[in-house]
């Protein structure tokens, strides 16, 4: 008898921004801008590029998996036993851009990481909004 696959959970945050996709794309892919709203990093927008997000509490190992300029960005997000994938989707709307962030890969026993991500991404989206307001 085959064992059932444990349920994998996903955190999704969607928000409409009054900015064009190109501006959001810059905030998602330029290291100095990413640092303003997320974390220090050595990101480069190239499939296969490995990079780290770093904070005072530690580091997150990442690898760019998918990139379609101004539309989609996906990378692995691995830290402290969590092996997940973060996917950003930018959709043009009349008022600007709908930004969708999906982080998937939370196993049932990773409640702390799952609930931390649910709260953390809301905070990061707020910081992203602030950073976009400062960008030219």
C-alpha positions as CSV (number, residue, x, y, z in Angstrom):
1,X,0.0,0.0,0.0
2,X,1.4,3.4,-1.0
3,X,1.7,6.1,1.7
4,X,-0.3,9.3,1.2
5,X,1.8,12.3,0.3
6,X,1.8,14.8,3.2
7,X,-0.1,18.0,2.4
8,X,2.1,20.8,1.2
9,X,0.9,24.2,2.2
10,X,1.2,27.5,0.3
11,X,1.2,31.1,1.4
12,X,-0.3,33.5,-1.2
13,X,-0.3,37.3,-1.0
14,X,-1.9,39.5,-3.7
15,X,-1.9,43.2,-3.8
16,X,-2.7,45.9,-6.4
17,X,0.0,48.5,-6.8
18,X,-0.4,51.9,-8.6
19,X,2.8,51.3,-10.5
20,X,3.6,49.8,-13.9
21,X,5.0,46.2,-14.0
22,X,8.4,47.5,-15.1
23,X,8.8,49.5,-11.8
24,X,7.8,46.5,-9.7
25,X,10.1,44.3,-11.7
26,X,13.0,46.6,-10.8
27,X,12.1,46.4,-7.1
28,X,12.0,42.6,-7.4
29,X,15.3,42.1,-9.3
30,X,17.8,44.9,-8.4
31,X,19.8,43.9,-5.4
32,X,20.0,47.4,-3.9
33,X,16.2,47.8,-4.2
34,X,15.5,44.3,-2.9
35,X,17.5,45.2,0.2
36,X,15.2,48.2,0.9
37,X,12.1,46.1,1.4
38,X,13.2,42.4,1.9
39,X,16.8,41.6,2.8
40,X,20.4,42.0,1.9
41,X,21.2,39.8,-1.1
42,X,23.4,38.9,-4.0
43,X,20.6,38.3,-6.5
44,X,21.1,38.4,-10.2
45,X,18.2,37.8,-12.7
46,X,19.6,34.8,-14.5
47,X,18.1,31.2,-14.5
48,X,20.4,29.0,-12.4
49,X,22.0,31.9,-10.4
50,X,22.4,30.9,-6.8
51,X,22.2,33.7,-4.2
52,X,21.5,34.3,-0.5
53,X,19.1,36.6,1.4
54,X,20.8,37.5,4.6
55,X,19.4,39.1,7.8
56,X,20.6,39.3,11.4
57,X,18.9,36.0,12.2
58,X,20.7,34.0,9.4
59,X,20.5,33.3,5.7
60,X,18.2,31.8,3.0
61,X,19.8,29.9,0.2
62,X,18.1,30.5,-3.2
63,X,18.4,29.7,-6.9
64,X,16.6,31.4,-9.7
65,X,14.3,28.9,-11.4
66,X,12.2,31.0,-13.8
67,X,12.4,34.5,-15.2
68,X,10.2,36.3,-17.7
69,X,10.9,40.0,-17.4
70,X,8.1,42.1,-16.1
71,X,5.9,39.0,-15.7
72,X,7.2,36.1,-13.6
73,X,10.1,35.4,-11.3
74,X,10.6,32.2,-9.3
75,X,13.3,31.0,-7.0
76,X,14.0,28.4,-4.4
77,X,13.9,29.6,-0.8
78,X,15.7,27.1,1.5
79,X,16.5,27.7,5.1
80,X,16.3,25.9,8.4
81,X,14.8,22.7,6.9
82,X,12.3,24.5,4.8
83,X,12.6,23.8,1.1
84,X,10.2,26.0,-0.7
85,X,9.7,28.0,-3.9
86,X,8.7,31.7,-4.1
87,X,7.0,32.8,-7.3
88,X,6.2,36.4,-8.2
89,X,3.6,37.1,-10.9
90,X,3.0,40.6,-12.2
91,X,-0.3,41.2,-14.0
92,X,-1.0,44.6,-15.6
93,X,-4.3,46.1,-14.5
94,X,-5.9,49.5,-15.3
95,X,-4.6,51.1,-12.1
96,X,-1.1,49.6,-12.4
97,X,-0.1,46.1,-11.5
98,X,-1.5,43.2,-9.5
99,X,1.4,41.5,-7.7
100,X,1.0,37.9,-6.6
101,X,3.5,36.2,-4.4
102,X,3.2,32.4,-3.8
103,X,5.5,30.5,-1.5
104,X,4.9,26.8,-1.6
105,X,6.6,23.9,0.1
106,X,5.5,24.1,3.8
107,X,5.2,20.6,5.2
108,X,2.5,19.8,7.9
109,X,5.2,19.8,10.7
110,X,6.5,23.3,9.7
111,X,3.8,25.3,11.4
112,X,6.1,27.9,12.7
113,X,7.6,28.6,9.3
114,X,4.2,28.6,7.6
115,X,2.6,31.0,10.0
116,X,5.8,33.2,10.1
117,X,5.7,33.4,6.3
118,X,2.0,34.4,6.4
119,X,2.7,37.3,8.7
120,X,6.1,38.1,7.2
121,X,5.1,38.5,3.6
122,X,2.3,40.9,4.6
123,X,5.0,43.0,6.3
124,X,7.3,42.8,3.3
125,X,4.5,43.9,0.9
126,X,4.1,47.0,3.1
127,X,7.8,47.7,2.9
128,X,7.7,47.1,-0.9
129,X,5.0,49.7,-1.2
130,X,7.1,52.2,0.8
131,X,10.2,51.4,-1.4
132,X,8.2,51.9,-4.6
133,X,7.1,55.3,-3.4
134,X,10.8,56.3,-3.0
135,X,11.8,55.0,-6.4
136,X,11.9,57.3,-9.5
